Amino acid sequence: MSDVDEGFTEEDIGRIVTIRRNDGTYVEAEVVRVFCPLCTEEFIGTKRDAGGFIAGHRAYHEHENMSDMIAESMGGV
């Protein structure tokens, strides 16, 4: 277990780390890599943060799709 600052790279994938932040301490956090299958944007970080990345991307793409559908139904774009 090691204390690290954020800013993970490919070399960190699979490491188990402890991260101290203002909101708390993440103990035994695994560094992972995830990507968005729609736009292929990638994220490397802890599982906790990877979940936020995935959820945020889902919300973004759902909003983007809904905006496109509304524009098409109104005769736009």
C-alpha positions as CSV (number, residue, x, y, z in Angstrom):
1,M,0.0,0.0,0.0
2,S,1.4,3.4,-0.9
3,D,0.3,7.0,-0.6
4,V,0.1,8.7,-4.0
5,D,-1.0,11.9,-5.6
6,E,-3.5,11.7,-8.4
7,G,-2.4,11.7,-12.1
8,F,-2.2,8.0,-12.8
9,T,-0.6,6.6,-16.0
10,E,-0.7,3.2,-17.7
11,E,2.2,2.1,-15.5
12,D,-0.1,2.5,-12.4
13,I,-2.9,0.1,-13.7
14,G,-3.3,-2.7,-11.2
15,R,-1.6,-0.9,-8.3
16,I,-3.3,-0.8,-4.9
17,V,-2.9,2.7,-3.4
18,T,-4.1,4.9,-0.6
19,I,-5.3,8.4,-1.6
20,R,-5.9,11.2,0.9
21,R,-8.3,13.8,-0.3
22,N,-10.3,16.6,1.3
23,D,-13.4,14.4,1.2
24,G,-11.7,11.4,2.8
25,T,-9.1,8.7,2.5
26,Y,-9.4,5.9,-0.1
27,V,-7.6,2.9,1.4
28,E,-6.6,-0.1,-0.8
29,A,-8.0,1.5,-4.0
30,E,-7.1,-0.3,-7.2
31,V,-6.1,1.7,-10.2
32,V,-8.0,0.7,-13.3
33,R,-8.5,1.7,-16.9
34,V,-12.0,2.2,-18.4
35,F,-13.2,3.6,-21.7
36,C,-16.4,4.9,-23.3
37,P,-17.5,2.5,-26.0
38,L,-19.3,5.3,-27.9
39,C,-16.6,7.9,-28.1
40,T,-13.5,5.8,-27.0
41,E,-12.5,8.4,-24.4
42,E,-10.4,6.7,-21.7
43,F,-9.9,7.1,-18.0
44,I,-7.2,5.8,-15.7
45,G,-7.8,6.1,-12.0
46,T,-9.3,4.4,-9.0
47,K,-12.4,2.2,-9.3
48,R,-14.4,4.9,-7.4
49,D,-13.4,7.6,-9.9
50,A,-13.8,5.2,-12.9
51,G,-17.4,4.8,-11.8
52,G,-17.9,8.5,-11.9
53,F,-16.3,8.7,-15.4
54,I,-18.7,5.9,-16.7
55,A,-21.8,7.5,-15.1
56,G,-20.9,10.9,-16.4
57,H,-20.3,9.6,-19.9
58,R,-23.6,7.8,-19.9
59,A,-25.4,11.0,-18.8
60,Y,-23.6,13.1,-21.4
61,H,-24.3,10.7,-24.3
62,E,-28.0,10.3,-23.2
63,H,-28.3,14.1,-23.1
64,E,-26.6,14.4,-26.5
65,N,-28.9,11.8,-28.0
66,M,-32.0,13.4,-26.5
67,S,-31.0,16.8,-27.8
68,D,-30.5,15.4,-31.3
69,M,-34.0,13.7,-31.2
70,I,-35.6,17.0,-30.1
71,A,-33.9,18.9,-32.8
72,E,-34.9,16.4,-35.4
73,S,-38.5,16.4,-34.3
74,M,-38.6,20.2,-34.5
75,G,-37.3,20.1,-38.1
76,G,-33.8,21.2,-37.2
77,V,-30.4,19.7,-37.6
